[in-house]
C-alpha cells in the first residue's frame, strides 16, 4: 500500500516532500545493518537514484513527475530489510 504523494495534488508541497524523502533515506542509511551487506546497499542506491531522477524531472519543469521508480525501490528496500 502506497501513501499518496502530497506533491502530486499540490505542487507547492514538492520541496517538503523531497525533504521528507531525503531525511528518510538518510535515516535508513544510518540505521541499516552492515551485516545485510550488498542487498541493502543496492536497494538504498536504487532508491537514491530514483529520488535523484525524480528531483531532476522537477527541476527540468515536469509538473507531474512519475513516482513509480521511487515506490518500487522503496518496496525493494522494505523487502530486503524485512528478510
Backbone bond lengths (Angstrom), bond angles and torsions (degrees), N, CA, C in turn:
res aa  C-N    CA-C-N  psi(-1)  N-CA   C-N-CA  omega(-1)  CA-C   N-CA-C  phi
1 X - - - 1.445 - - 1.524 108.54 -
2 X 1.289 117.48 127.52 1.458 122.67 -178.85 1.516 109.50 -104.80
3 X 1.336 114.09 138.25 1.452 116.69 174.06 1.516 108.32 -80.38
4 X 1.291 115.79 150.79 1.458 120.44 -177.77 1.516 109.27 -72.21
5 X 1.308 116.38 136.48 1.452 122.69 178.63 1.514 108.12 -74.87
6 X 1.368 118.23 117.78 1.462 119.83 -178.56 1.525 112.93 -65.42
7 X 1.333 118.14 -18.96 1.461 120.13 179.96 1.520 111.75 -74.38
8 X 1.332 116.74 -26.76 1.464 119.10 -177.54 1.529 112.46 -63.89
9 X 1.341 119.24 -52.79 1.456 118.15 179.59 1.527 112.92 -76.98
10 X 1.323 117.69 -21.35 1.456 121.68 -177.39 1.530 109.27 -136.38
11 X 1.336 117.27 89.85 1.462 120.90 -176.92 1.530 114.29 -55.44
12 X 1.320 118.11 -20.77 1.463 119.50 178.68 1.529 112.01 -67.90
13 X 1.323 117.16 -14.81 1.461 121.36 179.53 1.530 112.20 -93.97
14 X 1.326 117.36 7.05 1.455 121.14 -177.55 1.526 111.51 -59.14
15 X 1.335 117.61 -48.96 1.462 120.30 -179.21 1.528 111.17 -59.56
16 X 1.325 116.08 -41.08 1.465 120.58 178.98 1.533 110.38 -63.61
17 X 1.320 116.73 -42.65 1.463 121.14 179.63 1.519 110.85 -64.08
18 X 1.324 117.31 -44.48 1.464 121.53 179.73 1.525 109.79 -62.55
19 X 1.322 117.12 -43.21 1.463 120.60 179.54 1.529 110.99 -61.63
20 X 1.327 116.39 -40.89 1.463 120.45 178.88 1.521 110.90 -64.95
21 X 1.314 116.55 -44.35 1.474 120.80 178.72 1.523 110.02 -61.71
22 X 1.328 116.95 -47.81 1.462 120.51 -179.86 1.529 111.09 -59.84
23 X 1.320 117.31 -41.68 1.465 121.70 179.13 1.523 110.06 -62.62
24 X 1.333 116.63 -43.79 1.460 120.05 -179.65 1.519 111.67 -65.02
25 X 1.323 117.08 -40.48 1.467 120.45 178.01 1.525 109.73 -64.31
26 X 1.326 117.53 -41.59 1.464 120.84 177.80 1.529 110.83 -60.47
27 X 1.325 116.92 -42.30 1.463 120.79 178.85 1.525 110.88 -64.86
28 X 1.319 116.85 -39.38 1.470 120.61 177.64 1.519 109.43 -63.45
29 X 1.325 116.37 -44.07 1.465 120.14 179.29 1.519 111.28 -59.61
30 X 1.318 117.95 -39.92 1.463 122.25 -179.43 1.520 111.73 -71.34
31 X 1.326 116.79 -36.56 1.453 121.14 -172.11 1.518 114.27 -92.20
32 X 1.306 118.23 -12.66 1.462 118.33 -173.08 1.527 111.37 -64.53
33 X 1.264 113.53 147.86 1.452 121.73 -177.30 1.517 109.07 -84.37
34 X 1.320 116.59 119.59 1.458 120.76 -178.47 1.522 112.33 -60.97
35 X 1.331 117.65 -26.19 1.459 119.61 -179.00 1.527 112.09 -69.10
36 X 1.327 117.90 -20.61 1.465 120.73 178.27 1.520 110.12 -72.71
37 X 1.318 115.93 -22.38 1.444 122.34 170.94 1.502 116.93 58.55
38 X 1.322 114.63 -130.84 1.450 123.07 -169.09 1.511 116.28 -57.96
39 X 1.314 118.55 -39.15 1.465 120.14 -176.92 1.526 111.34 -64.90
40 X 1.320 116.68 -44.00 1.461 120.21 178.94 1.520 109.68 -66.89
41 X 1.331 116.11 -45.44 1.465 119.80 179.42 1.519 111.54 -57.41
42 X 1.327 116.78 -45.52 1.462 120.24 -179.96 1.524 110.68 -64.65
43 X 1.325 117.21 -42.68 1.467 120.44 179.96 1.525 110.83 -62.97
44 X 1.322 117.16 -40.83 1.472 121.04 178.34 1.522 110.13 -66.91
45 X 1.327 117.26 -42.67 1.472 120.32 178.49 1.524 110.89 -62.63
46 X 1.326 116.85 -40.74 1.465 120.32 177.91 1.526 110.84 -62.96
47 X 1.331 116.82 -41.16 1.458 120.75 178.47 1.527 110.34 -66.69
48 X 1.323 116.71 -43.88 1.470 120.20 177.10 1.530 111.12 -57.42
49 X 1.334 116.62 -44.19 1.466 120.66 -178.93 1.524 111.00 -66.34
50 X 1.321 116.78 -41.09 1.469 120.59 178.82 1.529 110.45 -61.96
51 X 1.330 116.29 -41.26 1.470 120.35 178.22 1.519 110.43 -66.64
52 X 1.316 116.33 -42.77 1.473 120.42 178.67 1.529 110.78 -60.23
53 X 1.319 116.88 -44.35 1.466 120.85 178.85 1.530 111.42 -64.78
54 X 1.331 116.36 -39.65 1.468 121.47 177.42 1.528 109.94 -61.64
55 X 1.336 115.91 -48.13 1.466 120.47 179.03 1.524 111.45 -59.85
56 X 1.328 116.52 -40.84 1.468 120.55 179.09 1.524 110.24 -62.85
57 X 1.327 116.87 -40.90 1.466 120.43 178.13 1.523 110.82 -58.69
58 X 1.333 115.87 -43.48 1.462 120.42 179.36 1.527 110.19 -63.81
59 X 1.324 116.09 -46.02 1.467 120.01 -179.69 1.527 111.86 -64.74
60 X 1.326 116.11 -27.33 1.465 121.21 177.67 1.525 112.22 -82.75
61 X 1.340 116.69 2.61 1.455 120.41 174.86 1.511 116.39 99.08
62 X 1.321 117.94 3.41 1.464 120.49 178.85 1.529 108.74 -69.19
63 X 1.319 116.66 117.95 1.466 120.23 -178.78 1.531 112.23 -89.84
64 X 1.310 117.07 -6.87 1.468 121.64 177.80 1.531 109.70 -136.45
65 X 1.338 116.67 62.23 1.470 118.54 -177.84 1.527 111.52 -64.95
66 X 1.306 114.89 147.75 1.460 122.04 -177.89 1.530 109.77 -82.42
67 X 1.316 116.64 125.93 1.462 121.23 179.08 1.525 112.42 -97.27
68 X 1.312 118.02 6.31 1.459 121.93 -175.17 1.527 111.92 -56.64
69 X 1.329 117.29 -45.16 1.475 120.07 -178.57 1.527 111.10 -66.69
70 X 1.332 117.66 -36.30 1.466 120.12 177.46 1.526 109.28 -65.52
71 X 1.323 116.76 -46.15 1.465 120.85 179.32 1.530 110.93 -59.35
72 X 1.325 117.02 -45.21 1.463 121.04 -178.29 1.530 110.84 -65.79
73 X 1.334 116.91 -43.05 1.461 120.48 179.99 1.527 110.82 -66.16
74 X 1.336 116.82 -39.39 1.468 119.55 177.77 1.524 110.86 -65.17
75 X 1.318 117.39 -38.38 1.465 120.80 176.86 1.523 110.93 -63.74
76 X 1.348 117.08 -42.48 1.467 120.26 178.20 1.539 110.45 -62.29
77 X 1.337 115.78 -43.47 1.458 119.45 179.55 1.524 110.77 -62.50
78 X 1.319 116.72 -43.01 1.475 120.83 177.88 1.530 110.14 -60.13
79 X 1.334 116.53 -44.54 1.450 120.62 -179.15 1.533 111.64 -63.51
80 X 1.328 116.24 -42.55 1.467 120.62 -179.91 1.528 110.19 -64.78
81 X 1.322 116.36 -42.37 1.456 119.94 -178.51 1.523 112.70 -70.17
82 X 1.320 116.19 -28.67 1.462 120.74 -178.65 1.522 112.63 -84.36
83 X 1.322 116.80 -13.73 1.471 118.40 -177.52 1.504 112.69 -89.55
